[in-house]
Amino acid sequence: MTYVTLGNTGITVNKNGFGALPVQRASVEDGVQILRRAYEGGIRYFDTARAYTDSEYKIGLALSDVRVHIIIATKTQATTVEAFWQDLATSLEMLKTDYIDIYQFHNTPFCPKPGDGTGLYEAALEAKAQGKIRKIGFTNHRLNVAHEAIDSGLYETLQFPFCHLSGEKEEELIEKCEAAGMGFIAMKALSGGLINRADAAYAYLAKFPSVLPIWGIQKMEELEEFLAFQEAEPTVSGEIEELIEHDRKELSGDFCRGCGYCMPCPVGIQINNCARMSLMLRRAPTTNWLSETWQANMAKIEDCLHCGACIKKCPYGLNTPALLRKNLEDYKTFLK
């Protein structure tokens, strides 16, 4: 089992973090069982967010009795001081704890700083002084904002998308975090499900000793695969190198990562899946994606208002309506 220390935080955990966004899609019973099995299997880092519906609640149910043995990171999307304190209070209640190990500003379009007029960073410092949070972290999908957070010297961890589809710009962030004594937490380590070989993803992230991957898990069989890697860690073999190169070629350019920050859509389009349907059809079993339910979901693209709301909210700068249309036309070819 390999361990990673998050910068100068003093936090050292198994290099196998649990990303609890997908667990919100499991039933309460299943979610609790998965989280408990993760703990029993040696996972000690659990990442969630106030925005992940009942994810925090499930962690509280599953792990409150072993609270002192785990690290909990959660997030707030608050843009006002009042909302910050409301989110923190709710998170503490749902997680059944009186402190958060790492409290993160969640993909804000700016980097909160003292004196910026929002009062957000000052609120985080006050929460830290009160013992309600122990470390202040920052998450983002935008390179320029991530650089700003590192350069500010205000944050103890950075969470950013990183996987074997990433490149030199993302690796530069890791190097800057190391130099600044910041922990680097890799989200989207499976690129929102588009990377379909967990061993390749795991082996690639193992090359970066300062990086903590958080794997998005919603099924027990997914969890068991990652737990098995702790005992027999995959390495970047010739076969895995070929797979990584194939993934990079197939998934290069503009594609939807499925982060969901563009949602909700005013006409109910499930953008985070519909805008990457072509890739899902080619990288996963097609049966489910061609069901009547998903045909109806894809048909909603015809109702697009072209209001531009999704474009403004996309952290990757995608022309989402055009991407939706392209995916719909490709989808129709699979139905013939």
N, C-alpha and C positions, 0 to 999 in steps of 0.2 A: 504494500500500500504506500503510495506516494503522498507527501504532504506539501502544502504551500503556505507561506506566510504572506499576509497582505500588507506589503509595504512596512511602514513603521507603526502599524496599529497594534502589534502584539498578538494579532489573531492568527493562529496556525490551525489549519484544518486539513482533512483528507481532500486531495485534489479531485473531488467528485461532488460538486455542489448540486443541490436539488432546486430546480427552477419550478416554482409552484404556480405559474400562470395556467398551464394545461390542467392541473388537478381541479380547477374550478368546474371543469366539464364532467368530472366523475361525480357519482352520487356521494352523499355525505359518508355513507358506510364504506364505500370503496375507497374514497379519498383518504379517510382515516386509516384504513388498513395499509394503503400504499405508503403513507407518510410514516407509519409505525415501522413497517418493514424496512424502509430506508434507514431509519435510526438503528434498528437492530442489525442492519447490514454494514454499519460503520459510517454512514453519511452524517455529518455534523453541521453542515451549512445549509440553511433553508432561506430562500429568497422569495419574497412575495410582494404584494402592493395593496394599498387601500382600493385601487381600481380593479383588482382581480376578484370582484364579487365576493364569494364566500371562501376564498382561498385562506385568508387569515383565520377565519372561524374554524376551518378544518385543521389547520396547524395547531390551534389552541386546544381543540378536542384531542388530537392525537399525541401531543408532545408536552403539554403543560407539566406533567409529572416528572419530566426529565429536562426541564427548562435550563437548569444550571450546566447541563452537559452539551448544549447546542448553541449555535450562533444563529440569531434571527436577524435578517435584513428585510426591511419593508420600505415603502415609498409613499410620498405624497405628491399629488399634482396641484397642490394648493397654489393659488396666485395672490392670496391675501393672508394676513396674519391670523384673522379669525378662522379661516378655513384650515390653516396649518394646525392650529390647536384642536380644532374639531376632528381632523383626520387623525392626529396623534392619539387623542383620547379614544377614538373608536378602535384604532389599531391595537392599543394596549388592552382594551376590553375584549376584542375578538381573539387576540392571541393569548389571553389569560396570563398576562405578565405585567410587571411594573416597570420594565425597561426594554428598549430596543437596542440591540448591539450596533447595528448600522442603520441610520435613518437617512434615506436618500431623496433628494429632489428628483422627481420622476419625469424625465424627458422634457424639461422646461425649455422653451425656445430661447432662453437667456440664462446667464449664469448669475444666480443671486449673490450679491455682495453687500457688505456693510455700507450703509449710506446711499444705496441705490434708490431709495424711496419706497421700496416694497415692504421693508421690515422683515422679510423672510429669513435672511441669514441671521439677523439679530434674534428672531424667534427660535431658530435652531440652537444658537448659543445659550439662550435662556433655558431651553429644554435640556440641554446638556448639563448646565449648572444645577438643574433640579434633579439630575440623575435619571431622567426619563429616556434619554438617548445617550449612547456612549461614544459613537463615532458619527461624523457627518459625511455622507457620501453624495455622489452625483451620478445620474445616469443620463445618457443621451444617444441619439442616432446621428447627430450632426458633427462632423469633424471639427469645424471652426469653433463650435461651442465647447466641445470636449477639450480642445487645446486651451481655450480661455479658462476652463475650470482648473486644468493642471497649472497653468501659468499663474493663476491667482494665489496659489499656496493656501487656499482656504479649505480644501477638501482632503479627506483621508483615503477615500477610495473613488475609483472611476469605474462605472459599468458601461460597456460599449460592445456593439456587435463584433464578434471575432470568431472566425472559423477558417477552414482551408480554402474558402472562396475569397478571403481577404487578401490584401496586398501590402505594399511598402508603406502606404499612408497609415494603415492601422498598426503595423509593426512599429512605426515611429511613435505612436501613442504609448505603446507598451514600454519602449525605451525611455520616453519622457517620464512616465510614471515611476519607473525604477529609479531614475536619477532624482526625482522629487520625493521619493519615499512614500509614494501612493500605492495602494493596492489596486490591481487591475482585475476586474471580474468580467469574464467573457459571456455575454448573453448571445442569443441566436447562434449558439454553437452548432446547431443542426440546421441553421438557416430556415427556421420556421417549418421544418419537416421536409425541405427539399433535398437535404443531404440524407440519403437513405441507408447509409452504411455507418452504423455507430462506431464500429472498430476503427474505421478510417478517421472519423471525427476525433475520437479519443486519442489515437496515436499522434495525430497532428498537433493537438493542443498540449500533449505531453512534452513536446519539443520546447515549450516556453515555461521554464520553471517558476516564474513569478506570476503566472496567470492562473486564476481559478475559474474553470468552466462551470456554468450552471446549466444542467441538462433539463429541458422541458419534458416532464414526465406526467402521463395521465393513466397509464396502464401498468399493471403489475409485471407483465412480461417485458416491458421496456425497462423498468427498474432492475429486474433481475439481470438483464444484459449488462448494465453498467456496474452492478455489484460484482458480477463475474470478472470484469476487467480489473478489479482491484487485486485479485489473486493471480491473474495471468494477463498482465498489461500488454495490449497489442502494440506493435512497433511499426514504423513506416517501412514496410518491406517493398520489394519491387512491384508486387501486385497492388499494394495500396497506393504506391506512387502513381501507377498507371490510372487507378481509379480517381485519384485526386485531380490529375491532369484532365481526365474526361469530364469530371464535374466542372472544372474551371472553364472548359471550352463550352459546355452545354449551358452553363448558367452565367456566362459573361454578358455584359451589357445591362440594359435596363430591365429589371424584373421585380415583381412584388415580393417582398420578404414576409408578407402576412402579419406585420406587426399590429395592424388594426387601428393605428392612430388616426386614420382617415375617417373612421366611423363614429357615430352612426350616419348612414346615408338617408337623406330625406325621403327617398322612395323605397327604402328597405333593401337595397342591393347589398349582399354580403361581400363587400369589396375585397376583404382580406383573403378570401378563397377564389372568388370569381375572377379577380385580376391576375391570378397565377394558375388558372385552370389548365392551360396548355401544358405547363410543366408538371402539374400533378398527374395528369393523364399519362404522361410519358415516364413518370418516375415512381408511380404507385399503381396497385391494382385498380383497373378502371371501373369495375362493377358498381361500386358505391357512387362514383362520380357521375355515372350515366343513369342513375335512378330517376324516377319520376320527380322526386323531391328536388334533386339538383338540376334537372331540366327546367323546372319551374323557377328555381333560383337564378339560373343563367338567363332565362327569358326576361327577368326584371331589368336586365341591362337595357332593353329596348325603351324602358321608361325613364332613362337617365335625363335629368333636367339640364345637364351641362352648366350647373350652377357654379362650378369651380371650387366648392368647399373642400372636396377631397384633395385637390391640387395644393391648396393653401396649407393643408395639414400634413401632407406627406413629408416625412423627414428626409426622404431620398430624392425629392424634387421630380417625381414621376408625373407624366401626363396621364393621370389615372383614367379619365374617360376614354382616351384613345386606346389605352391598354385593355380596358374592359371590352371595347368593341372588337379589338383584335382577337381576344380570347374567345369571345362569343362566336365569331366567324369560324375559328378553328374548331370550337366545340361542335358546331353543326356538322363538321366533316366526320366526326366520330359517331354521329347518330345515323348516318346514311347506311 
